[in-house]
Amino acid sequence: MRRILIIGAGRSASSLIRYLLSKSESENLHLVVADLSLALAEKKTQQHPNATAIALDIFNMQERKAAIENASIVISMLPAHLHIEIAKDCLQFKKHLVTASYISDAMQELNLEARANNLIFMNEIGLDPGIDHMSAMKVIDEIRAKGGNMLLFESFCGGLVAPESDNNLWNYKFTWAPRNVVLAGQGGAAKFVQEGTYKYIPYCNLFRRTEFLEVEGYGKFEAYSNRDSLKYRSIYGLDDILTLYRGTIRRVGFSKAWNMFVQLGMTDDSYIMEDSENMSYRQFVNSFLPYHPTDSVEIKTRLILKIDQDDIMWDKLLELDLFNPDKKVNLPNATPAQILEKILSDSWSLEPEDKDMIVMYHKFGYELNGEKKQIDSKMVCIGDDQTYTAMAKTVGLPVAMATLLILNGKITTPGVQLPINKEVYLPILKELEEYGVVFNEQTMPYFGYNPDLF
């Protein structure tokens, strides 16, 4: 049997493993699911006859190499910075590799050696990055095939809570890594190009510069800019495009409320707060406020944020129980961002019956035969439950499908790559529709950013 080694059995691996197990008989597959936690690996394999769960410490070089040498192909679902040692072993033992992570500089450096060994190192084949690349390139290639010239490309994606589980004032719950949410937008100004002009948004203004989106059947959303919208300009072949913008989707009002944490300094991850372990939630808030002999923490918070007690922004803060003097942080040597993550997790963790939702939205502006046109492409995916979430489905299924296509010789281009070629995106997007990941495309007049021209 053909052995697929899956390293990492976390949340994103559930749909991936289920898909490959469903194909195991017809495709002659045996899955080896490896994780530091044997119990977690066993839970994901569910005693399937075509699967084996093993405990694997990837820092144990002997164990790691033995597992990779015995595989036909390797899937790494580890955090991005841990892929590189897996990739080097794959080169040594001549194994193809699939990951859902961004291509790091270290991974890109392996490209020539991978190509020389006719190995496929497929990366960025999850949701974002992944489905965003594939769905975007499909439409861009179709526009070019007609002779069209691209003018505008905007791409938005967000992991949200499904409408039936949306029951807090923030219209948000953690559906993926909370730390990534708390640190979003940090590390440099957001940069993009708009009507031919480079634009930059510093972190202090990021959450007050949003774009509104409407998705039929799901209402209104907003999006704030991703840090670097320009990194895929050349990869997509859009070097001369007038507008290129990528953003993160939230429900309307989230960004304005989140900006309160930014203003207070609670999202800072650069220093440790003294005696954080014994700090109460109320003391945490007060540590960012000026001293006053008579004003309460609540009054000082409203004054510094310039909000009134009847403002919905204030209600959102109260809902998080931020001012509770009895709740302890219980995190030693913690940064403000780590403490904020702990506080938010109290309120924003998904309940057992909650479902998550993925929303993706692309805008394509182009000129064809002297006429400017626009295509809007929208996708909404709702999770099944807490195991087979929308996030796990949209991250894991493309990884699994790409793995099978590589094994079956349907994807043949060697090297370190992302899924922007037709041999990759056409069959995967088609099969994803069978699992409810469907893009609805609408053609409309081109609006752009110069409404006075019309």
Secondary structure, DSSP 8 states (H G I E B T S, - for coil): -EEEEEE--STTHHHHHHHHHHTHHHHTEEEEEEES-HHHHHHHHTT-TTEEEEE--TT-HHHHHHHHHT-SEEEE-S-GGGHHHHHHHHHHHT-EEEESS---HHHHTTHHHHHHTT-EEE-S-BBTTBHHHHHHHHHHHHHHHTT-EEEEEEEEEEEEE-GGG--STT---BSS-HHHHHTTT-SS-EEEEETTEEEEE-GGGGGGSEEEEEETTTEEEEEEE-SBTTTTTTTTT-TT-SEEEEEEEEETTHHHHHHHHHHHTTT--SS--TTGGG-BHHHHHHTTS---SS--HHHHHHHHHT--TTSHHHHHHHHTTTT-SS-B---TT--HHHHHHHHHHHHHB--TT--EEEEEEEEEEEEETTEEEEEEEEEEEE-SSSSS-HHHHHHHHHHHHHHHHHHTTS----EEE-S-SHHHHHHHHHHHGGGT---EEEEEE--TT-GGG-
